[in-house]
Amino acid sequence: MTHITVKVDGTTYEDDVEPRLLLVHYLRDRLGLTGTPIGCDTSNCGACTVELDGASAKSCSVLAVQADGCEVTTVQGLAKDGEWTRLQRAFHERHALQCGYCTPGMLMAARDLLRENPHPGAEEVRHALEGNLCRCTGYQNIVHAVLAAAGQQVAEEATA
Amino acid sequence: MIPPAFEYTRPGSVDEAVRALADAGEEAKVLAGGQSLLPLLRLRLAFPELVVDVGRIPELRGVREDGDTLVIGAMTTHHDVVHDPLVRRHAGLLAQATATVADPAVRHRGTLGGSLAHADPAGDLPAVALALDAALVVAGPGGRRTVPAREFFVDYLQSALAPDELLLEVRIPKRAGWGFHYEKFHAVAQSWAIVAVAALVRRDDGHIAEARVALTNMGPTPLRATAAEEALTGADGPGAVARAAEAAAEGTRPSQDLSASPEYREHLARVLTRRAVLTATGTG
């Protein structure tokens, strides 16, 4: 067992964990933060994307012990006092989900993009989300939502 | 999927890391960014008794200059390599190729040193290190030694690193005035290259004075396309480049997998070499 201290969505946790415990399992099974889903378990799909010390990471490909001393933000840490972020509102308004399974990861990856590039074009949004798969293939509205959150003009005719 | 059980240590210095590796013999694995090792552990394709996490050793991170050489710490992440102004100025080929590795989340965690030490011939950076004539500095119980990239990649997933050695830094000669391009062919945005070509070209008076061409996924290790390099010397236009690129697959041993047959990979090597060299010369 290894002792770790991790701050998750603003709360500091101390735990003894097996070194082999994946961060995603720590979040879901130990802390009960099931807003972060496990999609493929092969680092392909990005459903489990979280923010680790301010940068997106696939939590199925990080050990909990690697997050010792770090700050983690999950999708459950985005809203403040019940208020969604601009990006979450844009996902809601643009109906950027079908089944919703990829949505937490999409939000975290899109957040990462907007931090580095606050005014991306549609092509840049698509590149930034290349590590996140939507099994419903509903990419169009996801791209629109990210553009809308960035205050960019959305080409509505492309939806038709 | 849950990895097999292992012991874990997180040394704070290179000396501590090397000692931990030496004490564990062949049963230890170095954990860099974990973007290759963790998938292997989850799939139970590796069973280390000890994982040595080198993620908190400050001297392994960062980019600096040493005269005519660019020095990149092994634990520098792909994200940092892509955005580093020194890398962009002196090793543009590396920045360009690194930007094509996997996806942004993986690039935040994955490292240059981890990618080279993993020695996957389908990885992008081994061929780039070969093309750039990089030198890899490694530390072991007996001290430090420098291994040229051409001797570092020994076989499939096998590098020249001994079990008790740690990759410290990658030294890349600055190459002023060379054109470059990394041409990658893959089926899905974040997937491995089916084949890719790294090209560096020095032009002189309208013709190619010198070309360095390295191939990704054309055998168990990254390879230089030496026959094509020789044929490219003196090439003075797209026609000549296309003829020289016909030699790109000579001496390669590409594998068969679900993505491609060996013959198709040889075809890709020729086509991608032509494209990479033409783009590197600014005429593509």
Boltz contact constraints between the chains, C-beta under 6 A:
constraints:
  - contact:
      token1: [A, 2]
      token2: [B, 8]
      max_distance: 6.0
  - contact:
      token1: [A, 19]
      token2: [B, 8]
      max_distance: 6.0
  - contact:
      token1: [A, 20]
      token2: [B, 3]
      max_distance: 6.0
  - contact:
      token1: [A, 20]
      token2: [B, 5]
      max_distance: 6.0
  - contact:
      token1: [A, 41]
      token2: [B, 1]
      max_distance: 6.0
  - contact:
      token1: [A, 43]
      token2: [B, 39]
      max_distance: 6.0
  - contact:
      token1: [A, 49]
      token2: [B, 105]
      max_distance: 6.0
  - contact:
      token1: [A, 55]
      token2: [B, 108]
      max_distance: 6.0
  - contact:
      token1: [A, 56]
      token2: [B, 105]
      max_distance: 6.0
  - contact:
      token1: [A, 56]
      token2: [B, 108]
      max_distance: 6.0
  - contact:
      token1: [A, 57]
      token2: [B, 105]
      max_distance: 6.0
  - contact:
      token1: [A, 57]
      token2: [B, 108]
      max_distance: 6.0
  - contact:
      token1: [A, 57]
      token2: [B, 109]
      max_distance: 6.0
  - contact:
      token1: [A, 58]
      token2: [B, 105]
      max_distance: 6.0
  - contact:
      token1: [A, 61]
      token2: [B, 35]
      max_distance: 6.0
  - contact:
      token1: [A, 61]
      token2: [B, 38]
      max_distance: 6.0
  - contact:
      token1: [A, 65]
      token2: [B, 8]
      max_distance: 6.0
  - contact:
      token1: [A, 128]
      token2: [B, 104]
      max_distance: 6.0
  - contact:
      token1: [A, 130]
      token2: [B, 103]
      max_distance: 6.0
  - contact:
      token1: [A, 130]
      token2: [B, 189]
      max_distance: 6.0
  - contact:
      token1: [A, 130]
      token2: [B, 190]
      max_distance: 6.0
  - contact:
      token1: [A, 131]
      token2: [B, 103]
      max_distance: 6.0
  - contact:
      token1: [A, 131]
      token2: [B, 105]
      max_distance: 6.0
  - contact:
      token1: [A, 131]
      token2: [B, 190]
      max_distance: 6.0
